[in-house]
Amino acid sequence: MAVELSTTNLGRQCADWALTDGQVTVFGFVDSDSNRLDMARFDRVNALWCEPRGVAFPDGLSLARVHSILSEYHALWCAVSEQARVLRDSNARQCCDER
């Protein structure tokens, strides 16, 4: 099953994520202002270093889990959450229109 990714940008930070069954799953994160992310903070999750300023989550991580690991990016996670809410609302309206 293919996953349709969305991207949220906030300044020089961005996150790639998907909305599946109403839940946000994050697959990647980049902070262009950061020198390099400390990969030790991802010791208990499947995370891959990506470029000097990013990390990929091949299996995906819940938005809550990513937020707990990278809490200093709170504003980005809030932006992802808001974009997901708008997408959910849009999908719900589209579903109702098809009936």
Summary of the structure (lengths in Angstrom):
residues: 99
radius of gyration: 14.3
end to end distance: 24.8
largest distance: 50.6
contacts: 247
relative contact order: 0.19
helix: 39%
strand: 34%
